[in-house]
């Protein structure tokens, strides 16, 4: 690896251990670590990758990060980045499932992380402010962002996310595409390695077919069934963790009874206090499911591993398939001008998330002060979020 790629990996580690606040905060941190601090890609490229991830099934933050890595160093760096990003939180959540009996003694852990929530809210506010200034530059984009905020707050339904993204892209494409560009035809597949295309599609279908076959012929092979369950969800889920969690609760708690409601909710509460991808929560569900069916330590680790890989593989394969010819794809006028609407809706989601997340804070003056201080530090200084998060942990430990 060259020096630029090593520097990129360093920033991936920094991002991984400071990415609190869910997908809403992740985009602002991606902007800081990979555009502002070191210009690995342009801001326009980042927003385009984020828009692409929003319309693909799977974890949007993971797909955006992997897309950045592909642009910086190709397939090898993107896969290395993927594992750096998912392993820490997946390992913690697997360990939490293995020691589930001790989760009711997590009071000290909760106290230590007490101030992480207002810091995460400060990061979300910083991201919403900066992205609003860059994305909301037309009447159409402002209208779409405001509509996304209202729809999210009023409907409170997980399927608002994919529907709003689709509608936003269609509206901006219809209203902003110049007439002369709307009829341009581009040979999208002129620069595509067809063998590579067949390879990616074959891998995607192979895992889906394998899971389905083994699920029918080996009903007692729980690890394989878990992989099939999570892989199927990874293909079907749009909208990130906001959609994933309620669907998993319905399938694994209410329908299949792989784990209990208290067990599920305890793990989800722990996930909210950790940095990293929300999709790593699947490793907890997989490991605890194996534990509840009598599997030992090795089986539980296997359950956590197949779950987190199963949920991430479809999105990973899709983004690695599309990013290589993304430059050609963007030349289609309708697609290019739909991106502004998709990004406007994404900003609306971030603003709505901030409103929903800040409500529980209420009139807690200390939390509000930490939130505002985090925003001001990020906006007016070059202090890394890493040090702010560490400061919050130390504050919770000593107070």
C-alpha positions, 0 to 999 in steps of 0.5 A: 500500500502507498502512503495515501492508502495508509493514511486512508486506513488511519482515517477509517479507524478514526471514523469507525471509533467515533461514528456514534449517532447512527447513519444520520451522523455518519455522513457528516463524519465521512465529510470531515474525515475523507473530504475536509481533513484529507481530500481523498475524494471531492464533496460532490463525489461523496454526496453522489456515493451517498445518493447511490447508497440510499437507493440500494438495499443494505447499509447506506453508511457501509456502502458509502464508505466502501465506495469511497475506498474503491475510488481511493484504492480499488477492490482490495482496499474497499474489502479491507475497509469493510472489515475494519468498519464492521468487526469492532462493533460486531465483536462487541455485540457478539460478546454481549450476546455470549454474556447476556446474563450479565447485561442486567448489571450494565449500570456502570457502562450506561453511566460511563456513556451518559454524555455520548448521546448529547455529543452524538446529537451535536455531531448530527446538528453539525452534519445537518447544518453543513449539508443543508448549506451545500445541498439545499441550493434550490427551491426544489431541494428545499421543498423536498427536504422540508417534505421529508422532515414533515413525512418522517415526523408525522408518519413515523413509518420505516417505509417512509425512507425508501418511498421518500427517496424514490419520490425525491429523485423522480421529482428532481429528475423531472423538474431539473433535467434540461430538455436537451439532456433528457434524450441523450443516450449513453452506452452504459456498458461500453467500458464494463468488464462483462466477466466481472459483471457476470462474476458479481451477479453470480455471487449475489445469486449463488448465496441467495440460492444456496441459502434457500436450498439448504434452508429446505433440505437441512431444517436443523442447521441453524447457522445456515438458516440464520445466514439465509434469513439475514442475507434475504433481509439484506437484499430487501431492506432499504432505509438502513437501521431504522427499517432493519430493527423493527423487521428483525424484531417481528421476524426473530422475536414475534414469529420465530421466537429465536430470542425473547423481547427483553433480550432483543431490546437490551441488545438494541440499547447497547448497540445505540451506545456503540460507534459503528454500523447499526447493522452490526446489531445482527451479530448480537441477534445471531449469537443469542439465537445460537445460545438459546438453541443450546449451542456453545461458545464456538456456535455462538461466535459462528452465529454472530459471524454469519449474521453480520456477513449475511446482512452486509453481503448483498449491499457490499456486492451491489455497491462494488458492482455499480461503483466501477461504472458509476461515472458512465451511469451519471451521464444519463441526464435523468439519473444525474439530476435525480441525485440532487433530490435524493440528497435533499431528502437525505438532509431532511431525514437528518434534520428529522432525526435530530428533532426526534433524538433531541426530544428526550433531552428535554430541558437538561441544561448540561446535555444541551450545553454539551450538544451546543459545545460539540457543534461549535467545536466541530464548526469553528475548530479542527478538533477531531470528533475522536477527542470529543467522544473520548472527553465524553467518556472520561466525563461520564467515568469521573462524574 
